[in-house]
Amino acid sequence: MKDIRVIVVETADDAERKRVEYVLEKWRRNASRLRGIVIRFEGSPEAFLKELSQKLTTGSVKVFKAFEEEVEVEREKRTAHFVIERGREEAEKLLSFLLAKMDASLREMRRFDDFSESEYGLYTRKGGVVIRITLRSGEKEGKEQTDVHVHVEGASEAPADVLKSLEKDLSFFGARCKE
């Protein structure tokens, strides 16, 4: 008996579906789309199969017994700290601009008295990433400054590439990396 897996992929949008199709095409020796209709049935299917067979003139019905298999895909995590010599609102606008330039989309933002948190989603050629940013306002030597904590999580080399690009862009605007 062959070791066969039925993999159900639920995509968020058309672009994500196309990326899945690209991977499927790359793996066409081992993976293929199923023809026909895939049905998830809970319980004993005998009555259902009897009624189904009465509605079909030709075609075959194959029944597989399946169980959900937990699959952990290891994700790469990267973190960096920066200091921006601007107030928190200006730092938020700058980071929002830089992330929009990368084509990241804002998923969530929360603002509090002295800090804010935001989460962005981004797809790169090396995979999708989630970017979480925490901004904390402060003052040093009478000047406003914002501490920026960036956490990037995603597949393969994507987090390192995204962080490197963000660091380069931030340094252009005078931000410095904090140890």
VEXGUMI-103241 format. One record per residue: x, y, z of N, C-alpha, C in turn. Coordinates in nm, 3 decimals. Layout:
BEGIN
(node (X; Y; Z); (X; Y; Z); (X; Y; Z))
...
This chain:
BEGIN
(node (0.084; -0.117; 0.000); (0.000; 0.000; 0.000); (0.089; 0.125; 0.000))
(node (0.059; 0.220; -0.087); (0.135; 0.344; -0.097); (0.108; 0.433; 0.024))
(node (0.207; 0.511; 0.058); (0.191; 0.609; 0.166); (0.136; 0.737; 0.102))
(node (0.006; 0.756; 0.110); (-0.060; 0.869; 0.046); (-0.116; 0.963; 0.152))
(node (-0.099; 1.091; 0.131); (-0.155; 1.192; 0.220); (-0.250; 1.281; 0.138))
(node (-0.362; 1.315; 0.194); (-0.451; 1.414; 0.135); (-0.426; 1.542; 0.214))
(node (-0.383; 1.645; 0.145); (-0.347; 1.771; 0.210); (-0.451; 1.876; 0.171))
(node (-0.514; 1.935; 0.269); (-0.614; 2.039; 0.246); (-0.547; 2.173; 0.272))
(node (-0.547; 2.260; 0.172); (-0.486; 2.393; 0.185); (-0.597; 2.496; 0.167))
(node (-0.619; 2.574; 0.269); (-0.717; 2.683; 0.261); (-0.641; 2.812; 0.241))
(node (-0.661; 2.877; 0.128); (-0.586; 2.999; 0.097); (-0.670; 3.122; 0.132))
(node (-0.600; 3.228; 0.168); (-0.666; 3.352; 0.209); (-0.715; 3.433; 0.090))
(node (-0.643; 3.425; -0.022); (-0.680; 3.506; -0.138); (-0.624; 3.443; -0.266))
(node (-0.649; 3.507; -0.377); (-0.608; 3.455; -0.507); (-0.456; 3.449; -0.520))
(node (-0.386; 3.549; -0.466); (-0.239; 3.550; -0.475); (-0.180; 3.432; -0.398))
(node (-0.235; 3.403; -0.282); (-0.186; 3.289; -0.204); (-0.216; 3.157; -0.276))
(node (-0.334; 3.147; -0.338); (-0.369; 3.027; -0.415); (-0.269; 3.005; -0.528))
(node (-0.228; 3.112; -0.596); (-0.131; 3.100; -0.705); (0.005; 3.054; -0.654))
(node (0.043; 3.099; -0.534); (0.171; 3.054; -0.477); (0.164; 2.905; -0.445))
(node (0.049; 2.859; -0.398); (0.031; 2.716; -0.369); (0.039; 2.637; -0.500))
(node (-0.023; 2.687; -0.605); (-0.018; 2.619; -0.735); (0.125; 2.612; -0.787))
(node (0.205; 2.715; -0.762); (0.345; 2.715; -0.803); (0.421; 2.602; -0.733))
(node (0.401; 2.590; -0.601); (0.467; 2.483; -0.526); (0.419; 2.347; -0.575))
(node (0.290; 2.334; -0.601); (0.234; 2.209; -0.652); (0.298; 2.171; -0.785))
(node (0.317; 2.268; -0.872); (0.381; 2.243; -1.002); (0.526; 2.198; -0.983))
(node (0.597; 2.259; -0.888); (0.736; 2.220; -0.861); (0.745; 2.076; -0.813))
(node (0.645; 2.030; -0.739); (0.644; 1.897; -0.680); (0.556; 1.799; -0.757))
(node (0.534; 1.823; -0.884); (0.437; 1.745; -0.962); (0.468; 1.595; -0.969))
(node (0.592; 1.555; -0.940); (0.624; 1.411; -0.939); (0.563; 1.340; -0.819))
(node (0.546; 1.414; -0.708); (0.493; 1.355; -0.586); (0.354; 1.407; -0.547))
(node (0.315; 1.519; -0.604); (0.189; 1.582; -0.563); (0.106; 1.617; -0.685))
(node (-0.023; 1.601; -0.674); (-0.114; 1.639; -0.783); (-0.247; 1.679; -0.724))
(node (-0.320; 1.758; -0.800); (-0.455; 1.795; -0.758); (-0.545; 1.675; -0.774))
(node (-0.640; 1.665; -0.687); (-0.739; 1.558; -0.701); (-0.844; 1.601; -0.803))
(node (-0.887; 1.508; -0.885); (-0.996; 1.536; -0.978); (-1.126; 1.502; -0.907))
(node (-1.231; 1.567; -0.946); (-1.360; 1.537; -0.886); (-1.388; 1.624; -0.765))
(node (-1.469; 1.573; -0.679); (-1.511; 1.646; -0.560); (-1.457; 1.574; -0.437))
(node (-1.392; 1.647; -0.350); (-1.342; 1.592; -0.226); (-1.444; 1.625; -0.117))
(node (-1.487; 1.524; -0.046); (-1.591; 1.541; 0.055); (-1.537; 1.497; 0.191))
(node (-1.562; 1.578; 0.290); (-1.527; 1.542; 0.427); (-1.655; 1.491; 0.492))
(node (-1.653; 1.369; 0.540); (-1.772; 1.307; 0.597); (-1.740; 1.255; 0.736))
(node (-1.820; 1.292; 0.833); (-1.801; 1.244; 0.970); (-1.904; 1.135; 0.998))
(node (-1.858; 1.028; 1.060); (-1.949; 0.918; 1.093); (-1.940; 0.806; 0.991))
(node (-2.042; 0.721; 0.992); (-2.047; 0.606; 0.903); (-2.109; 0.648; 0.769))
(node (-2.038; 0.629; 0.655); (-2.084; 0.683; 0.527); (-2.172; 0.590; 0.443))
(node (-2.212; 0.473; 0.491); (-2.282; 0.375; 0.408); (-2.407; 0.432; 0.340))
(node (-2.498; 0.494; 0.415); (-2.621; 0.549; 0.358); (-2.590; 0.660; 0.259))
(node (-2.492; 0.744; 0.293); (-2.452; 0.852; 0.205); (-2.398; 0.796; 0.074))
(node (-2.311; 0.694; 0.081); (-2.251; 0.634; -0.039); (-2.358; 0.567; -0.127))
(node (-2.457; 0.505; -0.064); (-2.565; 0.441; -0.139); (-2.643; 0.545; -0.219))
(node (-2.679; 0.655; -0.153); (-2.752; 0.762; -0.223); (-2.665; 0.826; -0.330))
(node (-2.538; 0.846; -0.301); (-2.444; 0.905; -0.397); (-2.432; 0.818; -0.521))
(node (-2.420; 0.687; -0.504); (-2.404; 0.597; -0.618); (-2.529; 0.595; -0.706))
(node (-2.647; 0.623; -0.650); (-2.770; 0.628; -0.728); (-2.774; 0.750; -0.819))
(node (-2.696; 0.852; -0.786); (-2.696; 0.977; -0.864); (-2.590; 0.979; -0.973))
(node (-2.501; 0.881; -0.975); (-2.391; 0.879; -1.072); (-2.418; 0.779; -1.182))
(node (-2.393; 0.822; -1.308); (-2.405; 0.728; -1.419); (-2.272; 0.657; -1.440))
(node (-2.165; 0.733; -1.440); (-2.031; 0.675; -1.451); (-1.944; 0.747; -1.350))
(node (-1.822; 0.707; -1.345); (-1.729; 0.770; -1.251); (-1.707; 0.676; -1.135))
(node (-1.604; 0.702; -1.065); (-1.574; 0.613; -0.953); (-1.576; 0.690; -0.823))
(node (-1.606; 0.618; -0.721); (-1.604; 0.674; -0.586); (-1.501; 0.595; -0.509))
(node (-1.404; 0.664; -0.456); (-1.303; 0.600; -0.371); (-1.319; 0.657; -0.232))
(node (-1.309; 0.570; -0.134); (-1.322; 0.613; 0.004); (-1.191; 0.586; 0.075))
(node (-1.138; 0.690; 0.139); (-1.016; 0.678; 0.217); (-1.051; 0.711; 0.362))
(node (-0.995; 0.638; 0.452); (-1.011; 0.668; 0.593); (-0.893; 0.758; 0.630))
(node (-0.920; 0.870; 0.692); (-0.815; 0.967; 0.719); (-0.821; 1.017; 0.862))
(node (-0.709; 1.066; 0.908); (-0.701; 1.134; 1.036); (-0.614; 1.256; 1.016))
(node (-0.642; 1.361; 1.094); (-0.563; 1.483; 1.081); (-0.427; 1.461; 1.145))
(node (-0.325; 1.501; 1.074); (-0.189; 1.483; 1.120); (-0.130; 1.620; 1.154))
(node (-0.083; 1.636; 1.276); (-0.021; 1.762; 1.316); (0.117; 1.772; 1.254))
(node (0.141; 1.880; 1.183); (0.270; 1.901; 1.117); (0.327; 2.033; 1.168))
(node (0.443; 2.027; 1.228); (0.512; 2.147; 1.276); (0.618; 2.186; 1.176))
(node (0.601; 2.301; 1.114); (0.703; 2.354; 1.023); (0.783; 2.455; 1.104))
(node (0.913; 2.430; 1.114); (0.997; 2.519; 1.194); (1.008; 2.655; 1.126))
(node (0.986; 2.757; 1.206); (0.991; 2.893; 1.154); (1.113; 2.964; 1.210))
(node (1.173; 3.043; 1.128); (1.291; 3.121; 1.166); (1.244; 3.247; 1.238))
(node (1.314; 3.286; 1.345); (1.279; 3.406; 1.421); (1.401; 3.495; 1.432))
(node (1.380; 3.623; 1.408); (1.488; 3.722; 1.420); (1.435; 3.842; 1.497))
(node (1.523; 3.903; 1.575); (1.486; 4.019; 1.655); (1.594; 4.125; 1.643))
(node (1.552; 4.251; 1.646); (1.648; 4.362; 1.646); (1.589; 4.478; 1.726))
(node (1.679; 4.560; 1.780); (1.640; 4.679; 1.855); (1.704; 4.801; 1.789))
(node (1.626; 4.907; 1.775); (1.675; 5.030; 1.716); (1.635; 5.147; 1.804))
(node (1.705; 5.259; 1.785); (1.666; 5.385; 1.849); (1.649; 5.487; 1.738))
(node (1.533; 5.551; 1.738); (1.504; 5.656; 1.640); (1.495; 5.786; 1.717))
(node (1.570; 5.886; 1.672); (1.574; 6.017; 1.741); (1.454; 6.102; 1.701))
(node (1.336; 6.048; 1.721); (1.211; 6.118; 1.692); (1.108; 6.071; 1.793))
(node (0.997; 6.143; 1.798); (0.888; 6.102; 1.884); (0.821; 5.976; 1.831))
(node (0.738; 5.916; 1.916); (0.677; 5.788; 1.878); (0.586; 5.800; 1.756))
(node (0.507; 5.908; 1.748); (0.417; 5.923; 1.632); (0.496; 5.934; 1.502))
(node (0.605; 6.010; 1.503); (0.689; 6.021; 1.383); (0.753; 5.886; 1.350))
(node (0.798; 5.815; 1.453); (0.859; 5.683; 1.432); (0.756; 5.586; 1.373))
(node (0.631; 5.592; 1.421); (0.523; 5.507; 1.366); (0.504; 5.536; 1.218))
(node (0.499; 5.665; 1.183); (0.478; 5.704; 1.043); (0.595; 5.658; 0.956))
(node (0.717; 5.672; 1.006); (0.835; 5.629; 0.932); (0.832; 5.479; 0.907))
(node (0.807; 5.402; 1.012); (0.802; 5.256; 0.997); (0.687; 5.214; 0.907))
(node (0.574; 5.280; 0.920); (0.459; 5.250; 0.834); (0.495; 5.273; 0.687))
(node (0.565; 5.383; 0.660); (0.609; 5.414; 0.525); (0.706; 5.307; 0.473))
(node (0.806; 5.272; 0.555); (0.907; 5.175; 0.512); (0.845; 5.037; 0.487))
(node (0.750; 4.998; 0.573); (0.687; 4.867; 0.555); (0.591; 4.868; 0.436))
(node (0.524; 4.980; 0.411); (0.438; 4.991; 0.292); (0.523; 4.982; 0.166))
(node (0.643; 5.042; 0.172); (0.736; 5.035; 0.058); (0.776; 4.890; 0.029))
(node (0.783; 4.808; 0.134); (0.815; 4.665; 0.118); (0.693; 4.586; 0.075))
(node (0.577; 4.650; 0.074); (0.449; 4.587; 0.040); (0.391; 4.504; 0.155))
(node (0.427; 4.541; 0.278); (0.371; 4.474; 0.396); (0.233; 4.531; 0.423))
(node (0.146; 4.449; 0.480); (0.012; 4.498; 0.512); (-0.009; 4.495; 0.663))
(node (-0.067; 4.602; 0.715); (-0.093; 4.613; 0.858); (-0.206; 4.520; 0.895))
(node (-0.181; 4.434; 0.994); (-0.283; 4.340; 1.041); (-0.349; 4.390; 1.168))
(node (-0.269; 4.452; 1.255); (-0.321; 4.494; 1.384); (-0.233; 4.604; 1.441))
(node (-0.296; 4.701; 1.511); (-0.220; 4.806; 1.578); (-0.290; 4.842; 1.708))
(node (-0.209; 4.857; 1.815); (-0.262; 4.900; 1.945); (-0.174; 5.012; 1.996))
(node (-0.238; 5.121; 2.043); (-0.164; 5.234; 2.099); (-0.200; 5.250; 2.246))
(node (-0.097; 5.274; 2.327); (-0.114; 5.299; 2.469); (-0.047; 5.431; 2.501))
(node (-0.046; 5.471; 2.627); (0.012; 5.601; 2.664); (0.158; 5.615; 2.624))
(node (0.240; 5.517; 2.661); (0.384; 5.532; 2.636); (0.442; 5.431; 2.538))
(node (0.359; 5.345; 2.479); (0.411; 5.252; 2.379); (0.299; 5.210; 2.284))
(node (0.341; 5.151; 2.173); (0.244; 5.099; 2.074); (0.297; 4.967; 2.019))
(node (0.205; 4.885; 1.973); (0.240; 4.756; 1.913); (0.169; 4.744; 1.780))
(node (0.239; 4.690; 1.681); (0.176; 4.668; 1.551); (0.226; 4.536; 1.493))
(node (0.142; 4.480; 1.407); (0.177; 4.353; 1.340); (0.149; 4.369; 1.192))
(node (0.246; 4.329; 1.112); (0.236; 4.336; 0.967); (0.255; 4.198; 0.907))
(node (0.195; 4.174; 0.792); (0.217; 4.053; 0.715); (0.287; 4.091; 0.586))
(node (0.379; 4.009; 0.542); (0.455; 4.038; 0.421); (0.491; 3.909; 0.352))
(node (0.475; 3.905; 0.222); (0.520; 3.789; 0.144); (0.638; 3.832; 0.059))
(node (0.750; 3.758; 0.069); (0.869; 3.785; -0.012); (0.894; 3.664; -0.101))
(node (0.991; 3.675; -0.188); (1.026; 3.561; -0.275); (1.075; 3.442; -0.195))
(node (1.124; 3.468; -0.076); (1.177; 3.359; 0.007); (1.076; 3.310; 0.110))
(node (0.954; 3.361; 0.105); (0.849; 3.314; 0.194); (0.777; 3.425; 0.267))
(node (0.671; 3.387; 0.336); (0.591; 3.483; 0.410); (0.648; 3.508; 0.549))
(node (0.631; 3.629; 0.599); (0.677; 3.664; 0.733); (0.570; 3.744; 0.807))
(node (0.579; 3.740; 0.938); (0.499; 3.825; 1.026); (0.597; 3.916; 1.097))
(node (0.571; 4.045; 1.094); (0.659; 4.144; 1.156); (0.583; 4.207; 1.272))
(node (0.639; 4.196; 1.392); (0.579; 4.258; 1.510); (0.672; 4.369; 1.558))
(node (0.614; 4.486; 1.578); (0.694; 4.603; 1.617); (0.637; 4.662; 1.744))
(node (0.726; 4.690; 1.840); (0.687; 4.760; 1.962); (0.767; 4.890; 1.968))
(node (0.697; 5.000; 1.986); (0.761; 5.132; 1.996); (0.739; 5.185; 2.137))
(node (0.846; 5.233; 2.199); (0.838; 5.290; 2.334); (0.900; 5.430; 2.331))
(node (0.820; 5.529; 2.371); (0.873; 5.665; 2.369); (0.956; 5.693; 2.493))
(node (1.050; 5.783; 2.475); (1.137; 5.822; 2.585); (1.207; 5.952; 2.553))
(node (1.298; 5.988; 2.640); (1.373; 6.111; 2.622); (1.516; 6.089; 2.667))
(node (1.610; 6.145; 2.592); (1.750; 6.135; 2.630); (1.816; 6.270; 2.602))
(node (1.877; 6.325; 2.705); (1.943; 6.456; 2.695); (1.849; 6.561; 2.637))
(node (1.725; 6.558; 2.681); (1.627; 6.659; 2.639); (1.568; 6.638; 2.501))
(node (1.607; 6.531; 2.432); (1.555; 6.506; 2.297); (1.463; 6.385; 2.300))
(node (1.357; 6.394; 2.222); (1.266; 6.279; 2.211); (1.335; 6.167; 2.136))
(node (1.308; 6.045; 2.180); (1.358; 5.929; 2.107); (1.260; 5.814; 2.126))
(node (1.267; 5.721; 2.034); (1.177; 5.605; 2.039); (1.261; 5.478; 2.028))
(node (1.239; 5.389; 2.126); (1.301; 5.257; 2.119); (1.211; 5.169; 2.033))
(node (1.272; 5.101; 1.937); (1.198; 5.017; 1.843); (1.246; 4.873; 1.860))
(node (1.152; 4.784; 1.891); (1.181; 4.641; 1.901); (1.111; 4.574; 1.784))
(node (1.187; 4.506; 1.698); (1.131; 4.441; 1.579); (1.153; 4.290; 1.592))
(node (1.044; 4.215; 1.576); (1.050; 4.069; 1.580); (0.993; 4.019; 1.447))
(node (1.072; 3.943; 1.372); (1.030; 3.892; 1.241); (1.031; 3.740; 1.247))
(node (0.921; 3.679; 1.206); (0.908; 3.534; 1.209); (0.856; 3.487; 1.073))
(node (0.919; 3.382; 1.020); (0.874; 3.330; 0.891); (0.955; 3.212; 0.845))
(node (0.940; 3.182; 0.719); (1.003; 3.064; 0.659); (1.144; 3.096; 0.609))
(node (1.231; 2.998; 0.617); (1.369; 2.996; 0.565); (1.445; 3.125; 0.592))
(node (1.499; 3.187; 0.488); (1.584; 3.306; 0.504); (1.504; 3.435; 0.503))
(node (1.374; 3.429; 0.484); (1.294; 3.550; 0.472); (1.307; 3.645; 0.591))
(node (1.299; 3.598; 0.717); (1.311; 3.692; 0.829); (1.443; 3.769; 0.831))
(node (1.553; 3.700; 0.804); (1.683; 3.767; 0.802); (1.689; 3.872; 0.692))
(node (1.637; 3.840; 0.574); (1.637; 3.934; 0.462); (1.551; 4.057; 0.492))
(node (1.433; 4.034; 0.550); (1.342; 4.146; 0.581); (1.406; 4.236; 0.685))
(node (1.465; 4.178; 0.788); (1.529; 4.257; 0.894); (1.647; 4.336; 0.841))
(node (1.725; 4.273; 0.754); (1.841; 4.341; 0.693); (1.796; 4.461; 0.610))
(node (1.690; 4.443; 0.533); (1.636; 4.551; 0.450); (1.581; 4.664; 0.538))
(node (1.510; 4.629; 0.643); (1.453; 4.729; 0.734); (1.566; 4.805; 0.805))
(node (1.668; 4.734; 0.846); (1.783; 4.797; 0.913); (1.851; 4.897; 0.820))
(node (1.867; 4.859; 0.695); (1.930; 4.947; 0.596); (1.846; 5.073; 0.576))
(node (1.714; 5.055; 0.561); (1.626; 5.170; 0.541); (1.622; 5.260; 0.664))
(node (1.617; 5.200; 0.783); (1.613; 5.280; 0.906); (1.742; 5.358; 0.925))
(node (1.856; 5.298; 0.892); (1.983; 5.368; 0.908); (1.991; 5.490; 0.816))
(node (1.926; 5.482; 0.701); (1.920; 5.596; 0.609); (1.851; 5.714; 0.675))
(node (1.756; 5.687; 0.766); (1.682; 5.793; 0.835); (1.740; 5.821; 0.974))
(node (1.863; 5.777; 0.998); (1.934; 5.812; 1.120); (1.910; 5.721; 1.239))
(node (1.836; 5.613; 1.220); (1.814; 5.519; 1.332); (1.941; 5.439; 1.354))
(node (1.967; 5.407; 1.479); (2.086; 5.327; 1.508); (2.045; 5.197; 1.576))
(node (2.121; 5.095; 1.550); (2.096; 4.964; 1.609); (2.136; 4.969; 1.755))
(node (2.051; 4.914; 1.841); (2.076; 4.915; 1.984); (2.113; 4.774; 2.028))
(node (2.219; 4.760; 2.100); (2.263; 4.627; 2.148); (2.185; 4.584; 2.269))
